[in-house]
């Protein structure tokens, strides 16, 4: 026996789908602690952008901490190598980038 139709027509089915998607997006943003998206997509979402920048800064800070401990675990030969110097240069660039991100908030 076929199941009765949940929606009278395809338009109602699509409208229900769009409504479920919108609700899902709002719930996802709420879980991440972000405010809802603006009603008009061209409106700035300063709170969202600040949260995204803070997350980026946190990830970069964690990477910098891991990078600082790496040379200590390597041999003396490696610490004197060109690759070690490249790592130190990258670490300096990373620190400068983190400082720039702090200036954005």
C-alpha positions in Angstrom: 0.0 0.0 0.0 1.5 3.4 -1.0 2.2 5.9 1.7 0.1 9.0 1.7 1.8 12.1 0.4 3.1 14.5 3.0 2.9 17.5 0.8 0.2 18.4 -1.7 2.6 19.4 -4.4 6.3 19.9 -5.2 6.2 23.6 -4.3 5.2 22.8 -0.8 7.8 20.2 -0.5 10.5 22.6 -1.7 9.3 25.3 0.7 9.5 22.9 3.6 13.0 21.9 2.6 14.2 25.5 2.4 12.6 26.2 5.9 14.5 23.1 7.3 17.7 24.3 5.8 17.4 27.8 7.2 16.6 26.4 10.7 19.6 24.1 10.5 21.9 27.0 9.6 20.7 29.1 12.5 21.2 26.2 14.9 24.7 25.5 13.6 25.7 29.2 14.1 24.2 29.1 17.6 26.3 26.0 18.4 29.4 27.8 17.4 28.5 30.9 19.4 28.0 33.1 16.3 25.2 35.4 15.8 22.6 34.7 13.0 23.5 35.8 9.5 22.1 39.2 8.5 18.8 39.3 6.6 20.4 41.0 3.7 23.6 39.2 2.6 25.4 42.4 1.7 25.1 43.7 5.3 28.3 43.3 7.2 28.5 40.7 10.0 31.0 42.4 12.3 30.4 40.0 15.1 30.9 37.0 12.8 34.1 38.5 11.4 35.5 39.2 14.8 34.8 35.7 15.9 36.4 34.3 12.7 39.5 36.4 13.2 39.7 35.3 16.9 39.6 31.7 15.8 42.3 32.3 13.2 44.5 34.0 15.8 43.9 31.1 18.2 44.9 28.5 15.6 48.0 30.5 14.5 49.0 30.8 18.2 48.8 27.1 18.7 50.8 26.5 15.6 53.5 28.9 16.8 53.7 27.1 20.2 54.1 23.8 18.5 56.8 25.2 16.2 58.7 26.6 19.1 59.1 23.2 20.7 60.1 21.4 17.5 63.7 22.5 17.2 64.4 21.5 20.8 63.4 17.9 20.0 65.8 17.7 17.0 69.5 16.9 16.9 72.2 19.5 17.1 73.1 18.9 13.5 69.6 19.7 12.4 69.5 22.8 14.6 72.5 24.2 12.7 71.1 23.3 9.3 69.5 25.6 6.7 66.1 24.0 7.4 66.3 25.1 11.0 67.0 28.7 9.8 64.0 28.5 7.5 61.8 27.3 10.3 63.0 30.2 12.5 62.2 32.7 9.7 58.7 31.2 9.3 58.2 31.4 13.1 59.1 35.1 13.0 56.6 35.7 10.1 53.9 33.8 12.1 54.5 35.9 15.2 54.2 39.1 13.1 51.0 37.8 11.5 49.5 37.1 15.0 50.4 40.6 16.1 48.6 42.0 13.0 45.5 40.0 13.8 45.5 41.3 17.4 45.4 44.8 15.9 42.2 44.0 13.9 40.0 43.4 17.0 
